[in-house]
Amino acid sequence: MTVGEIIREGLDIHKPQLSDNEKLDLVKKSMESVDLILITYTNIHMNFLEVSVKELL
């Protein structure tokens, strides 16, 4: 299980009223805040991370 999946499951339990897009935004923001998603990655790598985060929905 990835960190993003753990965050998403927590949101599903504690914030079920949020939309999928709101949950995705929170997952991305939380991962960015601890440098798990780095803006300096190459576009190819960043696209992979974006797809990985979106797949959590």
C-alpha positions, 0 to 999 in steps of 0.5 A: 500500500502506498502513502497516497493510498493510506491518505486516501483511505483516511479521507474516505473514513474521516471526510466522506463528504468530500468529492473525489476531486477534493480528496485528490487535491488533499492527497497531492497537497499532503504528499507535496508538503513532505516532498513525496512529490517533487516539482523538480522531477522530469515531466515523464516522472511527474506524469507517472506520479499524477497517474499514480495519485489519480488511480487512487480514486 
